[in-house]
Amino acid sequence: MKLSQLRQFVTLCEVRSFHRAADRLNISQPPLSLSIRKLEQELGTPLFERHPRGIVPTAAALEALTHARDALAALDRFAEVARAVAAGARGKLRVGFVGSVTYRLIPAILPRFRGQHPRIELSLRESTSGEIVRALEQGALDIGLVRTPLLEEADVDLEPLCTERFIVLVPLDHQLSRQRHVELAELKDEPQIVFDRERVPTLFMQTMTACQAAGFLPRMVEEVANIHTMIALVESGLGLALAPEVVRHAAAGRVHWLELTADDRPVSLNLALATRRNEQRKAITIFADYARDAASAI
């Protein structure tokens, strides 16, 4: 059975005339009659009674008509969905992101994206840069917001989004709380709370690299997996911490933050957009555009 035969059958049931059905289907009458004959032969039953003044659907045709219409409607929905997904108008998008982007970048992206593309379902996953990249390689995520440089080679495309600064978090009663900036070398004797080397390896290594470039190894008193724990431990007086500048909003009122420099230059962090190699899916490119716009405003 061909799709064209199904459409012809429904049209004939509606207009009860081969001539009018041929006009509606934009074909000539003989091929239409032949097509319906072949359909009847395939099904092993007549579908229409032929009369001089027209045709009448048989009982078998009337019983099957609803199912034929449902099948055509389902096919139309299939085509509509496929075209909409291809155009980026609907579908599901799985987004991975590092925790620090929840303070500014994610809130800048999501309201606009959801407002303009309500039929694209977003699935959001907070994770580490390494885990996001592995999930992209395995097909478990579609796009990621990650810290770079990555510590391992990955089969993904990386597009730089923005650069932000490291800042220093100190307790409110710390001697540095009266300052607005500090040279990294001045922190060599201070106890530090650092990001967990296993769970947040990129930020851990960037902290270590920056400190070593300033001529010292940090006195690590604790490793933490998220910024909220880091802020709480700094607030308790356990030590100070190097963190992405964006977290100052979460730290406000609880700890003091200082601008960090090394040889009078900012200590920088990089954020990138990660996708699978040669990714062409429209919804992904749309989300990437929103991410670029949001990052350019940071």
C-alpha positions as CSV (number, residue, x, y, z in Angstrom):
1,M,0.0,0.0,0.0
2,K,1.3,3.4,-1.0
3,L,0.8,6.7,0.8
4,S,-0.7,8.1,-2.4
5,Q,-3.3,5.3,-2.5
6,L,-4.3,6.1,1.1
7,R,-4.9,9.8,0.3
8,Q,-6.8,8.8,-2.9
9,F,-9.0,6.5,-0.9
10,V,-9.9,9.2,1.7
11,T,-10.6,11.7,-1.0
12,L,-12.9,9.3,-2.9
13,C,-14.8,8.6,0.3
14,E,-15.3,12.3,0.8
15,V,-16.3,13.4,-2.8
16,R,-17.9,10.1,-4.0
17,S,-16.7,10.7,-7.6
18,F,-13.6,9.7,-9.5
19,H,-13.8,12.8,-11.6
20,R,-14.0,15.2,-8.6
21,A,-11.4,13.2,-6.7
22,A,-9.0,13.4,-9.6
23,D,-9.5,17.2,-9.8
24,R,-8.8,17.6,-6.1
25,L,-5.7,15.4,-6.2
26,N,-4.5,17.1,-9.4
27,I,-4.2,13.9,-11.4
28,S,-6.1,12.4,-14.3
29,Q,-9.0,10.0,-13.8
30,P,-7.6,6.8,-15.4
31,P,-4.5,6.6,-13.2
32,L,-6.7,7.2,-10.1
33,S,-9.1,4.4,-11.1
34,L,-6.2,2.1,-11.7
35,S,-4.5,2.9,-8.4
36,I,-7.7,2.2,-6.5
37,R,-8.2,-1.1,-8.4
38,K,-4.7,-2.1,-7.3
39,L,-5.5,-1.2,-3.7
40,E,-8.7,-3.2,-3.7
41,Q,-6.8,-6.2,-5.2
42,E,-4.1,-5.9,-2.5
43,L,-6.7,-5.8,0.3
44,G,-8.8,-8.5,-1.3
45,T,-12.1,-6.6,-1.0
46,P,-14.0,-3.9,-2.9
47,L,-13.8,-0.4,-1.4
48,F,-16.3,1.3,-3.7
49,E,-19.5,0.4,-5.5
50,R,-19.5,1.9,-9.0
51,H,-22.7,3.5,-10.3
52,P,-23.5,5.7,-13.3
53,R,-24.0,8.7,-11.1
54,G,-21.0,8.1,-8.8
55,I,-19.5,5.8,-6.3
56,V,-20.5,4.6,-2.9
57,P,-18.0,3.4,-0.3
58,T,-18.5,-0.2,0.8
59,A,-19.0,-1.2,4.4
60,A,-15.3,-2.1,4.6
61,A,-14.3,1.3,3.2
62,L,-16.5,3.2,5.8
63,E,-15.1,1.1,8.6
64,A,-11.5,1.7,7.5
65,L,-12.0,5.4,6.7
66,T,-11.4,6.7,10.3
67,H,-8.2,4.7,10.5
68,A,-7.0,6.0,7.2
69,R,-7.6,9.6,8.3
70,D,-5.8,8.9,11.5
71,A,-2.9,7.4,9.7
72,L,-2.6,10.5,7.4
73,A,-2.9,12.9,10.3
74,A,-0.1,11.0,12.1
75,L,2.0,11.2,9.0
76,D,1.4,14.9,8.7
77,R,2.3,15.4,12.4
78,F,5.5,13.3,11.8
79,A,6.5,15.6,8.9
80,E,5.6,18.7,10.9
81,V,7.7,17.6,13.8
82,A,10.6,16.5,11.6
83,R,10.7,19.9,9.8
84,A,10.3,21.8,13.1
85,V,13.2,20.0,14.7
86,A,15.4,20.5,11.6
87,A,14.5,24.2,11.8
88,G,15.3,24.5,15.5
89,A,11.7,25.2,16.4
90,R,11.1,22.3,18.7
91,G,12.9,19.3,20.2
92,K,15.1,18.6,23.2
93,L,18.4,20.2,24.0
94,R,20.7,18.8,26.7
95,V,23.0,21.5,28.2
96,G,25.9,20.9,30.5
97,F,27.5,23.7,32.5
98,V,30.1,24.4,35.2
99,G,28.6,25.7,38.5
100,S,30.0,29.2,38.3
101,V,28.0,30.1,35.2
102,T,24.8,29.8,37.3
103,Y,25.5,33.3,38.8
104,R,25.3,35.3,35.6
105,L,25.6,33.5,32.3
106,I,22.8,30.9,32.7
107,P,20.3,33.5,34.1
108,A,21.1,35.7,31.1
109,I,20.6,32.9,28.5
110,L,17.6,30.9,29.7
111,P,14.8,33.5,30.0
112,R,15.4,34.8,26.4
113,F,15.9,31.3,25.0
114,R,12.7,29.9,26.6
115,G,10.7,33.0,25.6
116,Q,11.7,32.8,22.0
117,H,11.8,29.0,21.6
118,P,9.2,27.6,24.0
119,R,8.9,24.3,22.1
120,I,12.5,23.4,22.6
121,E,12.7,21.4,25.9
122,L,15.9,22.2,27.8
123,S,17.5,19.5,30.0
124,L,20.2,21.2,32.2
125,R,23.0,19.4,34.0
126,E,25.6,21.0,36.3
127,S,28.9,19.2,36.2
128,T,32.6,19.6,35.8
129,S,34.3,20.6,32.6
130,G,35.9,17.1,32.2
131,E,32.6,15.3,32.8
132,I,30.7,17.7,30.4
133,V,33.3,17.0,27.6
134,R,33.0,13.2,28.1
135,A,29.2,13.4,28.0
136,L,29.4,15.3,24.7
137,E,31.7,12.7,23.3
138,Q,29.3,9.9,24.4
139,G,26.2,11.7,23.0
140,A,24.7,12.3,26.5
141,L,24.9,16.1,26.1
142,D,24.4,18.4,23.1
143,I,26.3,21.5,24.2
144,G,28.4,22.6,27.2
145,L,29.7,25.6,29.0
146,V,33.2,24.7,30.3
147,R,36.4,26.1,31.8
148,T,39.5,25.9,29.6
149,P,42.1,24.9,29.1
150,L,40.9,21.3,29.4
151,L,43.3,18.9,31.2
152,E,42.8,16.1,28.7
153,E,42.5,15.9,25.0
154,A,38.9,15.8,23.8
155,D,37.1,15.1,20.5
156,V,35.0,18.3,20.8
157,D,35.0,21.8,19.3
158,L,35.8,24.6,21.8
159,E,34.8,28.2,21.1
160,P,36.1,30.8,23.6
161,L,33.2,32.7,25.1
162,C,34.7,35.1,27.6
163,T,37.5,35.7,30.0
164,E,36.9,36.6,33.7
165,R,39.2,37.2,36.6
166,F,40.2,35.3,39.6
167,I,39.4,37.1,42.9
168,V,40.4,36.4,46.5
169,L,37.8,35.6,49.1
170,V,38.8,36.5,52.7
171,P,36.9,36.5,56.0
172,L,35.3,39.8,57.0
173,D,37.7,40.2,59.9
174,H,40.8,39.3,57.9
175,Q,43.6,41.9,57.7
176,L,43.2,42.0,53.9
177,S,39.5,42.9,54.2
178,R,40.5,46.6,54.3
179,Q,42.1,46.3,50.8
180,R,40.5,46.3,47.4
181,H,43.2,44.3,45.6
182,V,46.2,42.1,46.4
183,E,49.2,40.7,44.6
184,L,49.1,36.9,44.5
185,A,52.7,36.6,45.8
186,E,51.5,38.3,49.1
187,L,49.3,35.2,49.8
188,K,52.1,32.7,50.0
189,D,51.8,32.2,53.7
190,E,48.0,32.3,53.9
191,P,46.0,29.0,54.4
192,Q,44.0,28.4,51.3
193,I,40.7,26.6,50.5
194,V,41.0,25.3,47.0
195,F,38.8,23.5,44.5
196,D,38.8,19.7,44.7
197,R,41.5,18.3,42.4
198,E,39.4,15.3,41.4
199,R,36.0,16.9,41.0
200,V,36.9,20.4,39.8
201,P,40.3,19.7,38.2
202,T,40.4,22.7,35.9
203,L,40.0,25.3,38.6
204,F,42.3,23.3,40.9
205,M,45.1,23.3,38.3
206,Q,44.5,26.9,37.4
207,T,44.9,27.9,41.1
208,M,48.1,25.8,41.4
209,T,49.5,27.2,38.2
210,A,48.9,30.8,39.1
211,C,50.4,30.3,42.6
212,Q,53.5,28.5,41.2
213,A,53.9,31.3,38.6
214,A,53.9,33.7,41.6
215,G,56.7,31.7,43.2
216,F,55.0,29.5,45.8
217,L,52.8,26.5,46.4
218,P,49.5,27.2,48.3
219,R,49.1,26.1,51.9
220,M,46.0,24.0,51.2
221,V,43.9,23.4,54.2
222,E,40.7,22.1,52.5
223,E,39.5,21.0,49.0
224,V,35.9,21.7,48.1
225,A,33.6,20.7,45.2
226,N,31.4,23.8,45.0
227,I,31.5,27.5,45.6
228,H,28.9,27.5,48.4
229,T,31.0,25.3,50.6
230,M,34.1,27.5,49.7
231,I,32.3,30.6,50.8
232,A,31.1,29.0,54.0
233,L,34.6,27.8,55.0
234,V,36.1,31.2,54.2
235,E,33.3,32.8,56.3
236,S,34.2,30.5,59.2
237,G,37.8,31.7,59.1
238,L,39.4,28.5,57.9
239,G,41.4,30.3,55.2
240,L,41.1,32.4,52.1
241,A,40.3,31.2,48.6
242,L,40.8,32.0,44.9
243,A,37.6,31.9,42.9
244,P,36.0,33.1,39.6
245,E,35.0,36.8,39.8
246,V,31.4,36.0,39.1
247,V,30.9,34.4,42.5
248,R,31.3,37.7,44.3
249,H,27.5,38.1,44.1
250,A,27.0,34.9,46.1
251,A,29.7,36.0,48.6
252,A,28.4,39.5,49.2
253,G,27.9,40.2,52.9
254,R,29.4,37.0,54.0
255,V,33.1,37.4,53.0
256,H,35.2,40.2,51.6
257,W,36.6,39.9,48.0
258,L,39.6,41.5,46.5
259,E,40.9,41.9,43.0
260,L,43.8,39.6,42.3
261,T,46.9,40.5,40.3
262,A,50.2,38.9,39.5
263,D,53.0,41.3,38.5
264,D,50.2,43.9,38.3
265,R,48.3,41.9,35.7
266,P,44.9,40.3,36.3
267,V,44.9,36.5,36.9
268,S,42.4,35.3,34.2
269,L,40.1,32.4,33.7
270,N,38.5,31.3,30.4
271,L,35.0,30.0,29.6
272,A,34.3,28.2,26.4
273,L,31.4,26.7,24.5
274,A,31.9,23.0,23.8
275,T,30.1,21.0,21.1
276,R,30.6,17.8,19.2
277,R,32.8,18.0,16.1
278,N,31.1,19.5,13.1
279,E,27.8,19.9,15.0
280,Q,25.0,21.2,12.6
281,R,21.8,20.7,14.6
282,K,19.9,24.0,14.4
283,A,18.7,24.1,18.1
284,I,22.4,23.8,19.2
285,T,23.5,26.7,17.0
286,I,20.6,28.8,18.2
287,F,21.5,28.1,21.9
288,A,25.2,28.9,21.1
289,D,24.1,32.3,19.6
290,Y,22.3,33.1,22.9
291,A,25.4,32.1,24.9
292,R,27.6,34.3,22.8
293,D,25.3,37.3,23.3
294,A,25.1,36.7,27.0
295,A,28.8,36.3,27.4
296,S,29.6,39.5,25.4
297,A,27.6,41.4,28.0
298,I,29.6,40.0,31.0
